[in-house]
Amino acid sequence: MTKAQPTRKAAKNTAPSARPTLGFGVPATSDPHHFKVIIPKTNTGRVLISEYLGLQAASESQAVIDRVLLDRSRWTAIRGEVQRAFNARLKAHDLNTSAWKVGENRVDRLLGKELCVLAWAVEHMDMDKIPVAIRNWLALRPEERWWLFGMTAMSTGSVADGNKGWRLALRHALGDVAQSELLQPRARRERETKDSDRPTLDLFADDDN
């Protein structure tokens, strides 16, 4: 009698586990470079966005930079779209998503830069222009937002710099008119740019520029 051949077990498709994170993609490591969005309990309290340099800080006195203080109405106008955009990015990297809550909200350092670009643009903007600013911001590629953050932060990047230089330029660039180039369908814009030409999303790389 022929013995039944042992069945071969199907190989398990085991994917590497994503690195642990806090909030919106902040590495769960000791004192990482990241941003915090501090939302007060009161409905009228302003929302503070600060950059925490972590181990990269030159000194303890320079470890935290307050970037922007937003009126609650302006924060409410942008928070939903920002949360959806950030969570889509986190999901694409197999990382946990998050949601804004009262108190401290941690944000990955690159996502924090992108958030600052939008927050700087809307901080003194007419409320009826904010939806246009959000659409223009969403249409920008991440690396375009990073560049805008870098240019703005060099000269007008503190909480008190809201009505001059690059901060004023961002307000007009994102809020004055819906740019036809920026509002192209994302699929079309992505076809025009090869993936290999784009920087890797550092949500999760070691480049600290």
C-alpha positions, 0 to 999 in steps of 0.5 A, a space after each residue: 500500500 502506497 503511503 500518502 505523501 506528506 503535504 507541504 506546508 504553504 510558506 508564510 508570507 511574513 512582511 517585516 513589521 513596521 517600526 514603532 511610532 508615536 502620534 503621526 509617525 514620530 519614531 519611538 526612540 530617545 528624543 527624536 527630532 519632531 514637531 508638536 501640535 498643542 491643542 488647548 482644552 478651551 474651544 477658543 484657545 489658540 493652537 501652538 505648533 513647535 519644532 523639537 530638535 531633539 538630539 540635534 539641538 546645539 544647546 538646551 536653549 535652542 532645543 524648541 522653536 515655536 513656529 506658529 500660533 493659530 487661531 482656533 477657527 483657522 486650525 479647525 478649518 485645516 485639521 481634517 484635510 491635514 489629518 487625512 493627508 498625513 494618515 494616507 502617507 503613514 498607511 503607505 509606509 505601513 505605519 500606525 495612523 493617528 488623530 488630533 486630540 486635545 493636548 500634545 500631538 506628536 508629528 514626524 519632522 517632515 510632516 511637521 514641516 509640511 504642516 507649518 507651510 499650510 499653517 503659516 499660509 493661513 495664520 492671517 488669511 481671510 477665512 473664505 480663502 482657506 479652502 483654496 489654500 488647502 487645495 493648493 497645499 494638497 496639490 504640492 508634492 511633499 518635497 515641494 512643501 519641504 523646500 518651502 519650509 526651508 526657505 521660510 524657516 531661514 528668515 521668518 520661521 518663528 512664531 512672531 514672523 507672521 506678516 513679513 517675507 516668506 510668510 507673507 509670500 506663502 499667504 499669497 501663493 496658496 490663498 490668492 488664486 487656485 493655481 491651475 498647475 497645482 490643481 491638476 489631478 494628482 495622477 496626471 502630475 505623478 505621471 510627469 515625475 518619475 518615482 526614481 527622481 523623488 527623494 525618499 520620504 524621510 518619515 522614515 529615513 535618516 537624512 536630517 537635512 
